[in-house]
Amino acid sequence: MATALLTLLLALLPAPRPQDPAPTPPAPAPEVVEAAVEGLEKAFAKGEAGERVRAIEAAAEVADAKVVDLLARGLDDKELEVRSAALEALRFQEHPSAVDALNKCLRKKGHQKIDDKELAALILAVGQHGSATSLGLLSGGALDRTREHSTRARIQALGHVRDPRSVEELIALMNKAGGGRGGAGSLFDRDFRLSLWALTGTDEGGARESWMRWWNDNKHTLELPDEPAETPRALAVQWRAMWATPRERQRERHKDGNGPGRGRRGGS
């Protein structure tokens, strides 16, 4: 019940505008940066996975370029728990250089044979920043139904980059996927619908043919609304829950009476 209520509360939040450049957050106090840097450097030097995870979590909200560089070191760690912690920290890190670190990692790992769920988490972390600098990494190629998690993440991430080129890429991917029962198109229909709705404010359902007709009618005059629509309500709830930040989730939990700090840092 609490989870359902939280999801509904998240739907009331103002929708983010990821097409705008992320504002530079206020600089943290020098002593805060120094403590974060010292903790990360010490943890990475000692080699204990648990200490590295704790140092990453402690430094996650310190918006500083040097901290981001050290957090990014965890993306290539040999231990999955450390890589996951670093990815989570950089996904929601407010310093502008965080998306550059994530883009670099996706450029490196995007074609490697890494675990599909880990790749999906990386793609969603990139998409969280909603940066047009990521479009080249999220675009091109066909859909791979054998890599369901990362393919769904790719479609979802494109929907969070508020740029007309995202719509064009989603339509191209949908066209490549095709339709028909049991095909790749049907496997990802809901993801295409959600991302295209979030970008355009239009809901043509899950049918590929409907979206193709819409695209042919609108591609030359397409203008994206500033933010996702409020209806259909079910789509709005799902979208905002997917991209809510830890601070938003904590605030809504607190309003829900569950208190702060209970639950995951973010959604996917």
Phi and psi restraints in degrees (value plus and minus 20) as a CYANA .aco file:
   2 ALA   PHI     -82.7   -42.7
   2 ALA   PSI     -60.2   -20.2
   3 THR   PHI     -84.7   -44.7
   3 THR   PSI     -61.6   -21.6
   4 ALA   PHI     -84.7   -44.7
   4 ALA   PSI     -61.2   -21.2
   5 LEU   PHI     -86.2   -46.2
   5 LEU   PSI     -60.4   -20.4
   6 LEU   PHI     -79.9   -39.9
   6 LEU   PSI     -63.0   -23.0
   7 THR   PHI     -80.8   -40.8
   7 THR   PSI     -60.2   -20.2
   8 LEU   PHI     -87.9   -47.9
   8 LEU   PSI     -59.7   -19.7
   9 LEU   PHI     -83.8   -43.8
   9 LEU   PSI     -58.2   -18.2
  10 LEU   PHI     -82.3   -42.3
  10 LEU   PSI     -50.3   -10.3
  11 ALA   PHI     -86.2   -46.2
  11 ALA   PSI     -40.4    -0.4
  12 LEU   PHI    -104.5   -64.5
  12 LEU   PSI     -30.0    10.0
  13 LEU   PHI     -88.0   -48.0
  13 LEU   PSI     127.0   167.0
  14 PRO   PHI     -79.8   -39.8
  14 PRO   PSI     115.4   155.4
  15 ALA   PHI     -89.4   -49.4
  15 ALA   PSI     120.6   160.6
  16 PRO   PHI     -89.0   -49.0
  16 PRO   PSI     140.2   180.2
  17 ARG   PHI    -141.0  -101.0
  17 ARG   PSI      56.5    96.5
  18 PRO   PHI     -88.1   -48.1
  18 PRO   PSI     -28.9    11.1
  19 GLN   PHI     -94.6   -54.6
  19 GLN   PSI     -42.0    -2.0
  20 ASP   PHI     -99.8   -59.8
  20 ASP   PSI     124.2   164.2
  21 PRO   PHI     -79.3   -39.3
  21 PRO   PSI     117.2   157.2
  22 ALA   PHI     -85.6   -45.6
  22 ALA   PSI     108.7   148.7
  23 PRO   PHI     -86.9   -46.9
  23 PRO   PSI     127.4   167.4
  24 THR   PHI     -92.1   -52.1
  24 THR   PSI     103.0   143.0
  25 PRO   PHI     -90.3   -50.3
  25 PRO   PSI     140.4   180.4
  26 PRO   PHI     -77.3   -37.3
  26 PRO   PSI     120.0   160.0
  27 ALA   PHI     -86.3   -46.3
  27 ALA   PSI     111.2   151.2
  28 PRO   PHI     -87.9   -47.9
  28 PRO   PSI     139.5   179.5
  29 ALA   PHI     -80.6   -40.6
  29 ALA   PSI     122.9   162.9
  30 PRO   PHI     -72.9   -32.9
  30 PRO   PSI     -58.0   -18.0
  31 GLU   PHI     -88.9   -48.9
  31 GLU   PSI     -50.2   -10.2
  32 VAL   PHI     -88.8   -48.8
  32 VAL   PSI     -64.4   -24.4
  33 VAL   PHI     -82.9   -42.9
  33 VAL   PSI     -64.2   -24.2
  34 GLU   PHI     -80.3   -40.3
  34 GLU   PSI     -62.3   -22.3
  35 ALA   PHI     -86.7   -46.7
  35 ALA   PSI     -60.9   -20.9
  36 ALA   PHI     -84.6   -44.6
  36 ALA   PSI     -65.5   -25.5
  37 VAL   PHI     -82.7   -42.7
  37 VAL   PSI     -64.9   -24.9
  38 GLU   PHI     -82.1   -42.1
  38 GLU   PSI     -62.4   -22.4
  39 GLY   PHI     -85.1   -45.1
  39 GLY   PSI     -61.5   -21.5
  40 LEU   PHI     -88.0   -48.0
  40 LEU   PSI     -65.3   -25.3
  41 GLU   PHI     -81.9   -41.9
  41 GLU   PSI     -61.6   -21.6
  42 LYS   PHI     -85.3   -45.3
  42 LYS   PSI     -63.6   -23.6
  43 ALA   PHI     -86.3   -46.3
  43 ALA   PSI     -62.8   -22.8
  44 PHE   PHI     -89.9   -49.9
  44 PHE   PSI     -47.9    -7.9
  45 ALA   PHI     -94.4   -54.4
  45 ALA   PSI     -53.5   -13.5
  46 LYS   PHI     -98.6   -58.6
  46 LYS   PSI     -49.0    -9.0
  47 GLY   PHI      67.2   107.2
  47 GLY   PSI     -14.1    25.9
  48 GLU   PHI    -109.5   -69.5
  48 GLU   PSI     105.0   145.0
  49 ALA   PHI     -80.1   -40.1
  49 ALA   PSI     -64.0   -24.0
  50 GLY   PHI     -80.3   -40.3
  50 GLY   PSI     -60.3   -20.3
  51 GLU   PHI     -87.7   -47.7
  51 GLU   PSI     -57.0   -17.0
  52 ARG   PHI     -84.8   -44.8
  52 ARG   PSI     -62.7   -22.7
  53 VAL   PHI     -81.5   -41.5
  53 VAL   PSI     -65.4   -25.4
  54 ARG   PHI     -84.9   -44.9
  54 ARG   PSI     -59.4   -19.4
  55 ALA   PHI     -86.3   -46.3
  55 ALA   PSI     -60.0   -20.0
  56 ILE   PHI     -83.3   -43.3
  56 ILE   PSI     -66.0   -26.0
  57 GLU   PHI     -84.6   -44.6
  57 GLU   PSI     -57.0   -17.0
  58 ALA   PHI     -88.3   -48.3
  58 ALA   PSI     -50.5   -10.5
  59 ALA   PHI    -117.0   -77.0
  59 ALA   PSI     -22.7    17.3
  60 ALA   PHI     -76.5   -36.5
  60 ALA   PSI     -56.2   -16.2
  61 GLU   PHI    -117.6   -77.6
  61 GLU   PSI     -12.0    28.0
  62 VAL   PHI    -107.1   -67.1
  62 VAL   PSI      84.2   124.2
  63 ALA   PHI    -102.8   -62.8
  63 ALA   PSI      69.6   109.6
  64 ASP   PHI    -169.4  -129.4
  64 ASP   PSI     121.9   161.9
  65 ALA   PHI     -82.4   -42.4
  65 ALA   PSI     -60.5   -20.5
  66 LYS   PHI     -88.0   -48.0
  66 LYS   PSI     -57.1   -17.1
  67 VAL   PHI     -84.0   -44.0
  67 VAL   PSI     -62.6   -22.6
  68 VAL   PHI     -79.8   -39.8
  68 VAL   PSI     -63.5   -23.5
  69 ASP   PHI     -78.7   -38.7
  69 ASP   PSI     -60.2   -20.2
  70 LEU   PHI     -93.6   -53.6
  70 LEU   PSI     -58.4   -18.4
  71 LEU   PHI     -80.6   -40.6
  71 LEU   PSI     -59.3   -19.3
  72 ALA   PHI     -84.0   -44.0
  72 ALA   PSI     -44.9    -4.9
  73 ARG   PHI     -79.7   -39.7
  73 ARG   PSI     -51.3   -11.3
  74 GLY   PHI     -90.9   -50.9
  74 GLY   PSI     -36.3     3.7
  75 LEU   PHI     -87.0   -47.0
  75 LEU   PSI     -42.5    -2.5
  76 ASP   PHI    -128.5   -88.5
  76 ASP   PSI      -6.1    33.9
  77 ASP   PHI     -83.7   -43.7
  77 ASP   PSI     131.6   171.6
  78 LYS   PHI     -93.3   -53.3
  78 LYS   PSI     -39.8     0.2
  79 GLU   PHI    -118.3   -78.3
  79 GLU   PSI     110.8   150.8
  80 LEU   PHI     -79.6   -39.6
  80 LEU   PSI     -60.3   -20.3
  81 GLU   PHI     -83.8   -43.8
  81 GLU   PSI     -52.7   -12.7
  82 VAL   PHI     -94.0   -54.0
  82 VAL   PSI     -64.0   -24.0
  83 ARG   PHI     -79.5   -39.5
  83 ARG   PSI     -62.1   -22.1
  84 SER   PHI     -84.9   -44.9
  84 SER   PSI     -61.2   -21.2
  85 ALA   PHI     -84.9   -44.9
  85 ALA   PSI     -61.8   -21.8
  86 ALA   PHI     -85.1   -45.1
  86 ALA   PSI     -60.0   -20.0
  87 LEU   PHI     -85.0   -45.0
  87 LEU   PSI     -63.8   -23.8
  88 GLU   PHI     -82.5   -42.5
  88 GLU   PSI     -62.7   -22.7
  89 ALA   PHI     -84.0   -44.0
  89 ALA   PSI     -64.2   -24.2
  90 LEU   PHI     -94.2   -54.2
  90 LEU   PSI     -48.1    -8.1
  91 ARG   PHI     -78.8   -38.8
  91 ARG   PSI     -60.5   -20.5
  92 PHE   PHI    -129.4   -89.4
  92 PHE   PSI     -11.4    28.6
  93 GLN   PHI     -89.2   -49.2
  93 GLN   PSI     114.0   154.0
  94 GLU   PHI    -109.8   -69.8
  94 GLU   PSI     -31.0     9.0
  95 HIS   PHI     -90.8   -50.8
  95 HIS   PSI     117.8   157.8
  96 PRO   PHI     -78.7   -38.7
  96 PRO   PSI     -45.1    -5.1
  97 SER   PHI     -94.0   -54.0
  97 SER   PSI     -30.1     9.9
  98 ALA   PHI     -83.1   -43.1
  98 ALA   PSI     -61.6   -21.6
  99 VAL   PHI     -86.3   -46.3
  99 VAL   PSI     -51.8   -11.8
 100 ASP   PHI     -84.6   -44.6
 100 ASP   PSI     -61.5   -21.5
 101 ALA   PHI     -84.5   -44.5
 101 ALA   PSI     -60.5   -20.5
 102 LEU   PHI     -89.8   -49.8
 102 LEU   PSI     -61.0   -21.0
 103 ASN   PHI     -79.5   -39.5
 103 ASN   PSI     -62.7   -22.7
 104 LYS   PHI     -81.3   -41.3
 104 LYS   PSI     -61.5   -21.5
 105 CYS   PHI     -87.0   -47.0
 105 CYS   PSI     -62.0   -22.0
 106 LEU   PHI     -87.5   -47.5
 106 LEU   PSI     -57.0   -17.0
 107 ARG   PHI     -80.6   -40.6
 107 ARG   PSI     -56.6   -16.6
 108 LYS   PHI     -98.3   -58.3
 108 LYS   PSI     -63.3   -23.3
 109 LYS   PHI    -118.3   -78.3
 109 LYS   PSI     -31.4     8.6
 110 GLY   PHI     -77.6   -37.6
 110 GLY   PSI     -50.3   -10.3
 111 HIS   PHI    -129.1   -89.1
 111 HIS   PSI     -12.0    28.0
 112 GLN   PHI    -104.9   -64.9
 112 GLN   PSI     139.2   179.2
 113 LYS   PHI    -107.0   -67.0
 113 LYS   PSI      46.2    86.2
 114 ILE   PHI    -116.9   -76.9
 114 ILE   PSI     147.1   187.1
 115 ASP   PHI     -74.3   -34.3
 115 ASP   PSI     115.7   155.7
 116 ASP   PHI     -83.0   -43.0
 116 ASP   PSI     -58.5   -18.5
 117 LYS   PHI     -89.3   -49.3
 117 LYS   PSI     -55.3   -15.3
 118 GLU   PHI     -87.6   -47.6
 118 GLU   PSI     -60.8   -20.8
 119 LEU   PHI     -84.0   -44.0
 119 LEU   PSI     -59.9   -19.9
 120 ALA   PHI     -81.0   -41.0
 120 ALA   PSI     -61.8   -21.8
 121 ALA   PHI     -83.0   -43.0
 121 ALA   PSI     -58.6   -18.6
 122 LEU   PHI     -84.9   -44.9
 122 LEU   PSI     -63.9   -23.9
 123 ILE   PHI     -84.2   -44.2
 123 ILE   PSI     -61.7   -21.7
 124 LEU   PHI     -86.2   -46.2
 124 LEU   PSI     -55.1   -15.1
 125 ALA   PHI     -83.5   -43.5
 125 ALA   PSI     -61.8   -21.8
 126 VAL   PHI     -82.4   -42.4
 126 VAL   PSI     -68.0   -28.0
 127 GLY   PHI     -84.0   -44.0
 127 GLY   PSI     -48.7    -8.7
 128 GLN   PHI     -75.7   -35.7
 128 GLN   PSI     -54.3   -14.3
 129 HIS   PHI     -98.7   -58.7
 129 HIS   PSI     -34.1     5.9
 130 GLY   PHI      37.5    77.5
 130 GLY   PSI      14.4    54.4
 131 SER   PHI    -115.5   -75.5
 131 SER   PSI     115.0   155.0
 132 ALA   PHI     -85.1   -45.1
 132 ALA   PSI     -38.1     1.9
 133 THR   PHI     -86.2   -46.2
 133 THR   PSI     -35.5     4.5
 134 SER   PHI    -112.8   -72.8
 134 SER   PSI     -28.0    12.0
 135 LEU   PHI     -79.6   -39.6
 135 LEU   PSI     -60.5   -20.5
 136 GLY   PHI     -82.0   -42.0
 136 GLY   PSI     -51.0   -11.0
 137 LEU   PHI     -99.1   -59.1
 137 LEU   PSI     -46.4    -6.4
 138 LEU   PHI    -112.6   -72.6
 138 LEU   PSI     -28.9    11.1
 139 SER   PHI    -125.8   -85.8
 139 SER   PSI     145.0   185.0
 140 GLY   PHI      65.4   105.4
 140 GLY   PSI     139.0   179.0
 141 GLY   PHI      60.7   100.7
 141 GLY   PSI     154.4   194.4
 142 ALA   PHI    -119.9   -79.9
 142 ALA   PSI     153.6   193.6
 143 LEU   PHI    -108.4   -68.4
 143 LEU   PSI     117.6   157.6
 144 ASP   PHI    -133.5   -93.5
 144 ASP   PSI      84.7   124.7
 145 ARG   PHI     -89.4   -49.4
 145 ARG   PSI     -34.7     5.3
 146 THR   PHI     -99.8   -59.8
 146 THR   PSI     -30.7     9.3
 147 ARG   PHI    -139.9   -99.9
 147 ARG   PSI      42.7    82.7
 148 GLU   PHI     -81.3   -41.3
 148 GLU   PSI     -64.5   -24.5
 149 HIS   PHI     -84.4   -44.4
 149 HIS   PSI     -67.9   -27.9
 150 SER   PHI     -91.2   -51.2
 150 SER   PSI     -51.3   -11.3
 151 THR   PHI     -88.8   -48.8
 151 THR   PSI     -63.8   -23.8
 152 ARG   PHI     -82.0   -42.0
 152 ARG   PSI     -60.6   -20.6
 153 ALA   PHI     -82.3   -42.3
 153 ALA   PSI     -59.2   -19.2
 154 ARG   PHI     -81.2   -41.2
 154 ARG   PSI     -65.7   -25.7
 155 ILE   PHI     -83.6   -43.6
 155 ILE   PSI     -63.3   -23.3
 156 GLN   PHI     -85.9   -45.9
 156 GLN   PSI     -61.9   -21.9
 157 ALA   PHI     -84.4   -44.4
 157 ALA   PSI     -59.5   -19.5
 158 LEU   PHI     -79.6   -39.6
 158 LEU   PSI     -56.1   -16.1
 159 GLY   PHI     -87.7   -47.7
 159 GLY   PSI     -37.7     2.3
 160 HIS   PHI    -116.6   -76.6
 160 HIS   PSI     -24.1    15.9
 161 VAL   PHI    -118.8   -78.8
 161 VAL   PSI      82.1   122.1
 162 ARG   PHI    -100.9   -60.9
 162 ARG   PSI      63.9   103.9
 163 ASP   PHI    -169.7  -129.7
 163 ASP   PSI     119.1   159.1
 164 PRO   PHI     -75.8   -35.8
 164 PRO   PSI     -47.7    -7.7
 165 ARG   PHI     -86.9   -46.9
 165 ARG   PSI     -45.5    -5.5
 166 SER   PHI     -85.7   -45.7
 166 SER   PSI     -61.9   -21.9
 167 VAL   PHI     -82.4   -42.4
 167 VAL   PSI     -65.9   -25.9
 168 GLU   PHI     -79.0   -39.0
 168 GLU   PSI     -61.9   -21.9
 169 GLU   PHI     -88.6   -48.6
 169 GLU   PSI     -59.9   -19.9
 170 LEU   PHI     -83.4   -43.4
 170 LEU   PSI     -61.9   -21.9
 171 ILE   PHI     -84.3   -44.3
 171 ILE   PSI     -60.9   -20.9
 172 ALA   PHI     -83.4   -43.4
 172 ALA   PSI     -62.1   -22.1
 173 LEU   PHI     -85.9   -45.9
 173 LEU   PSI     -62.2   -22.2
 174 MET   PHI     -81.7   -41.7
 174 MET   PSI     -59.9   -19.9
 175 ASN   PHI     -86.0   -46.0
 175 ASN   PSI     -60.3   -20.3
 176 LYS   PHI     -86.2   -46.2
 176 LYS   PSI     -56.9   -16.9
 177 ALA   PHI     -87.6   -47.6
 177 ALA   PSI     -52.8   -12.8
 178 GLY   PHI      52.6    92.6
 178 GLY   PSI    -195.8  -155.8
 179 GLY   PHI    -142.6  -102.6
 179 GLY   PSI    -177.2  -137.2
 180 GLY   PHI      75.4   115.4
 180 GLY   PSI     127.0   167.0
 181 ARG   PHI     -81.7   -41.7
 181 ARG   PSI     107.6   147.6
 182 GLY   PHI      64.1   104.1
 182 GLY   PSI     -25.0    15.0
 183 GLY   PHI    -102.2   -62.2
 183 GLY   PSI     154.7   194.7
 184 ALA   PHI     -80.2   -40.2
 184 ALA   PSI     -55.7   -15.7
 185 GLY   PHI     -79.0   -39.0
 185 GLY   PSI     -66.0   -26.0
 186 SER   PHI     -88.0   -48.0
 186 SER   PSI     -50.5   -10.5
 187 LEU   PHI     -84.7   -44.7
 187 LEU   PSI     -54.1   -14.1
 188 PHE   PHI    -132.6   -92.6
 188 PHE   PSI      -6.8    33.2
 189 ASP   PHI     -73.7   -33.7
 189 ASP   PSI     -66.5   -26.5
 190 ARG   PHI     -85.5   -45.5
 190 ARG   PSI     -55.1   -15.1
 191 ASP   PHI     -89.8   -49.8
 191 ASP   PSI     -62.6   -22.6
 192 PHE   PHI     -79.8   -39.8
 192 PHE   PSI     -66.7   -26.7
 193 ARG   PHI     -78.4   -38.4
 193 ARG   PSI     -67.1   -27.1
 194 LEU   PHI     -84.2   -44.2
 194 LEU   PSI     -66.4   -26.4
 195 SER   PHI     -88.5   -48.5
 195 SER   PSI     -61.4   -21.4
 196 LEU   PHI     -87.1   -47.1
 196 LEU   PSI     -58.2   -18.2
 197 TRP   PHI     -82.1   -42.1
 197 TRP   PSI     -65.2   -25.2
 198 ALA   PHI     -80.5   -40.5
 198 ALA   PSI     -56.7   -16.7
 199 LEU   PHI     -99.9   -59.9
 199 LEU   PSI     -61.0   -21.0
 200 THR   PHI    -122.5   -82.5
 200 THR   PSI     -40.0     0.0
 201 GLY   PHI      58.8    98.8
 201 GLY   PSI     -16.4    23.6
 202 THR   PHI    -126.2   -86.2
 202 THR   PSI     121.2   161.2
 203 ASP   PHI    -142.5  -102.5
 203 ASP   PSI      86.0   126.0
 204 GLU   PHI    -122.0   -82.0
 204 GLU   PSI      -4.0    36.0
 205 GLY   PHI      54.3    94.3
 205 GLY   PSI    -181.5  -141.5
 206 GLY   PHI    -118.4   -78.4
 206 GLY   PSI     -17.2    22.8
 207 ALA   PHI    -103.5   -63.5
 207 ALA   PSI     104.1   144.1
 208 ARG   PHI     -77.1   -37.1
 208 ARG   PSI     -62.9   -22.9
 209 GLU   PHI     -80.3   -40.3
 209 GLU   PSI     -58.2   -18.2
 210 SER   PHI     -85.7   -45.7
 210 SER   PSI     -62.0   -22.0
 211 TRP   PHI     -87.9   -47.9
 211 TRP   PSI     -56.5   -16.5
 212 MET   PHI     -85.2   -45.2
 212 MET   PSI     -59.5   -19.5
 213 ARG   PHI     -84.0   -44.0
 213 ARG   PSI     -64.1   -24.1
 214 TRP   PHI     -80.5   -40.5
 214 TRP   PSI     -63.4   -23.4
 215 TRP   PHI     -83.4   -43.4
 215 TRP   PSI     -64.4   -24.4
 216 ASN   PHI     -82.4   -42.4
 216 ASN   PSI     -52.0   -12.0
 217 ASP   PHI    -100.6   -60.6
 217 ASP   PSI     -42.4    -2.4
 218 ASN   PHI    -143.3  -103.3
 218 ASN   PSI     -28.1    11.9
 219 LYS   PHI     -82.6   -42.6
 219 LYS   PSI     -47.1    -7.1
 220 HIS   PHI    -107.0   -67.0
 220 HIS   PSI     -32.6     7.4
 221 THR   PHI    -145.0  -105.0
 221 THR   PSI      -3.9    36.1
 222 LEU   PHI     -85.2   -45.2
 222 LEU   PSI     107.7   147.7
 223 GLU   PHI    -151.8  -111.8
 223 GLU   PSI     106.9   146.9
 224 LEU   PHI    -103.0   -63.0
 224 LEU   PSI     117.7   157.7
 225 PRO   PHI     -84.5   -44.5
 225 PRO   PSI     140.9   180.9
 226 ASP   PHI     -84.9   -44.9
 226 ASP   PSI     -48.2    -8.2
 227 GLU   PHI    -173.4  -133.4
 227 GLU   PSI     143.9   183.9
 228 PRO   PHI     -78.7   -38.7
 228 PRO   PSI     132.4   172.4
 229 ALA   PHI     -91.9   -51.9
 229 ALA   PSI     146.3   186.3
 230 GLU   PHI    -110.7   -70.7
 230 GLU   PSI     -33.5     6.5
 231 THR   PHI    -152.1  -112.1
 231 THR   PSI     133.1   173.1
 232 PRO   PHI     -81.5   -41.5
 232 PRO   PSI     122.2   162.2
 233 ARG   PHI     -76.9   -36.9
 233 ARG   PSI     -61.2   -21.2
 234 ALA   PHI     -80.9   -40.9
 234 ALA   PSI     -59.0   -19.0
 235 LEU   PHI     -90.0   -50.0
 235 LEU   PSI     -60.0   -20.0
 236 ALA   PHI     -82.3   -42.3
 236 ALA   PSI     -63.0   -23.0
 237 VAL   PHI     -81.9   -41.9
 237 VAL   PSI     -67.6   -27.6
 238 GLN   PHI     -82.9   -42.9
 238 GLN   PSI     -62.6   -22.6
 239 TRP   PHI     -86.6   -46.6
 239 TRP   PSI     -66.4   -26.4
 240 ARG   PHI     -90.3   -50.3
 240 ARG   PSI     -53.5   -13.5
 241 ALA   PHI     -86.5   -46.5
 241 ALA   PSI     -54.9   -14.9
 242 MET   PHI     -85.8   -45.8
 242 MET   PSI     -57.4   -17.4
 243 TRP   PHI    -131.2   -91.2
 243 TRP   PSI     -11.1    28.9
 244 ALA   PHI     -81.3   -41.3
 244 ALA   PSI     120.2   160.2
 245 THR   PHI    -101.3   -61.3
 245 THR   PSI     143.9   183.9
 246 PRO   PHI     -77.1   -37.1
 246 PRO   PSI     -57.9   -17.9
 247 ARG   PHI     -86.1   -46.1
 247 ARG   PSI     -59.9   -19.9
 248 GLU   PHI     -85.2   -45.2
 248 GLU   PSI     -62.7   -22.7
 249 ARG   PHI     -86.0   -46.0
 249 ARG   PSI     -60.5   -20.5
 250 GLN   PHI     -85.6   -45.6
 250 GLN   PSI     -61.3   -21.3
 251 ARG   PHI     -82.9   -42.9
 251 ARG   PSI     -62.0   -22.0
 252 GLU   PHI     -92.1   -52.1
 252 GLU   PSI     -53.3   -13.3
 253 ARG   PHI     -83.6   -43.6
 253 ARG   PSI     -59.4   -19.4
 254 HIS   PHI     -83.7   -43.7
 254 HIS   PSI     -61.3   -21.3
 255 LYS   PHI     -85.1   -45.1
 255 LYS   PSI     -51.9   -11.9
 256 ASP   PHI     -96.5   -56.5
 256 ASP   PSI     -28.3    11.7
 257 GLY   PHI      70.5   110.5
 257 GLY   PSI     -13.5    26.5
 258 ASN   PHI    -109.7   -69.7
 258 ASN   PSI     -28.1    11.9
 259 GLY   PHI      61.2   101.2
 259 GLY   PSI     141.9   181.9
 260 PRO   PHI     -96.1   -56.1
 260 PRO   PSI     138.5   178.5
 261 GLY   PHI      57.1    97.1
 261 GLY   PSI      -0.4    39.6
 262 ARG   PHI    -134.4   -94.4
 262 ARG   PSI      94.2   134.2
 263 GLY   PHI      98.9   138.9
 263 GLY   PSI    -195.4  -155.4
 264 ARG   PHI     -93.6   -53.6
 264 ARG   PSI     137.4   177.4
 265 ARG   PHI     -90.1   -50.1
 265 ARG   PSI     -49.0    -9.0
 266 GLY   PHI    -179.6  -139.6
 266 GLY   PSI     153.8   193.8
 267 GLY   PHI    -136.4   -96.4
 267 GLY   PSI     150.0   190.0
